[in-house]
C-alpha cells in the first residue's frame, strides 16, 4: 500500500479535460465555487463598509457624530461575538454539515443587514453589526471549508473584491442628500447571502463530512460527478476517497490536550510564532489603516467627504494589487525575507507617519496632509505584501499534525480578541493622543520585527517533517529533533 507521500507524488488518471471550461464536471465545480464566493464577498464587503460609513457626513450626523468609546463600541461589536461563537461554529459545522451551517449563517447575515439598514439609533446599529459579523465569521469558515472540498485551490476566491465594492459603493452614495446614502450600502450586504441561501438548497455537501458520517456512497457520487464526470472508478476520485478516509482516521486517533501546545521547547516556540502572527496581524497598525482611515485623515486636515471616500476606495484597489504581488512572491522570495521586508518597511512608514502628523499639528501646512496620505498607502502596501498572504498559511506550515487543530483554534481566538481590543481602543486613543498614538505602533512594530528576526524560520521548499526538525533542532538539539520527528504521525 502506498504511503501518503507516495500518493501525493503520483499522477492519477482522471476523466476530465485539462481545460476546465471544456469539461462539464469542472464547469459545475467552478459554478458552485462562484456561488460560494458570494459568502466570502459578503465578508470582504463588511470589512470595508464601516470605513466608508465613517467618511459619510449623513451617517455621522444621524448617529450624533460618534467618536471615542461610542465609535469603538460600534466597530468592536463586529468581532466580539466571535470570541464566544468559535466553539459553536465548529460544532454546527461538524454536527449538521456545511450546507445547513451556510444556510443558517446566510439567514442571520440577511437579518443583521436589515437591522443595520433600518437602524433608528446607535443601539440598533450595534445590534445589526453584532448579528452580521457573528454570522460572517461562520460564513467565511463554512464557505472556505466547502470550497476546499469540492474545488481546486486555484479557484479559491479573494475576498478583497468585496472590500473594493463596499468602498466604491459608499463613494457613489456619499453625495446623496438622504438617509439612503448610508442605509443602501448596509442593505446591499444582504444581496449575496440571499442568493447563497437559495443556492445552498441544490449545493453538494462536503464529501469529507459525508464520509465522517459514514455516508461513503454519497461522498463518492459527489466526487465522481464533479471531479470525473460521473466515473466512480476514476483513479483520482479513488485516491481522493482514500486520502479523506486516512485523514479522518488519523484525526480520530490523535488526541492532543491543550497542554501539549507548550509541553516541549519546540512546541513552545511554535506557539510563540503562532501567537505573534495572530496578534501582530491586528496590532501592527492595520486597523488604523483600514477601519479608522477617515478619523486618521481628519487629524491631518483631510475633511472633505468625497476625498475621504475616494482615498478609501483607492486604498482598497491598491491593497488588492499588492496582496496579489505578495502572494506571487511567497515562493520566489521566501517566507522569512517577506516577513522581514514587510515589517521593517511598516516600521519605517509608521515612523514617517508619526513625524508627518506631528508636523501638521504644529504648522497646519496642507503639504503634511498629502505626505501623510502617501505614507498611509505605503504602509498599507507593506502590510498587504506579507501579512496578508502569510498570516494564515505560515502558522499552518509551522505546526505539526498533532497540535495543528488546537493551535489554529488558539490562533483564531487570539486574533478575535486583538480585533475587539484594537477596534475599541483606537478611536479613544486617537481622540486623546492624536498623532502621538502612532508612536505606539512604531514601538509595537519594533517588537514584532525583533520576534520575527529571532523566531521565524524559512519554510520555503521544506516538507512539514523538515520544518518540524528545524523548530525542534533549535530547541532540542539535532538527535532529539530526529527522535521527535520519528514519533509524529505520517499523515499531515
Buried (B, 14 or more C-beta within 10 A) or exposed (E): EEEBEEBEEEEEEBBBBEEBEEBEBBEBBBEBBEBBBBBBBBBBBBBBBBBBBBBBBBBBEBBEEBBEBBBBBBBBBBBBBBEEBBEEBBEBBEEEBBBBBBBBBBBBBBBBBBBBBEBEEBEBBBBBBBBBBBBBBBBBBBBBBBBEBBBBEEBBBBBBBBBBBBBBBBBEBBEBEEBBBBBBBBBBBBBBBBBBBEBBEEBBBBBBBBBBBEBBEBBBBBBBBBBBBBBBEBBBBBBBBBBBBBBBEBBEEBEBEEEBBBEBBBBBBBBBBBBBBBBBBBBBBBBBBBBBBBBBBBBBBBBEBEBBBBBBBBBBBBBBEBBBEBBEBBEEBBBBBBBBBBBBBBBBBBBBBBBBBBBBBEEEEEEBBBBBBBBBBBBBBBBBBBBBBBBBEBBEBBBBBBBBBBBBBBBBBBBBBBBBBBBBBBBBBBBEEEBBBBBBBBEBBBEBBEBBEEBBBBBBEBEBBEBBBBBBBBBBEEEBBBEBBEEBEEBB
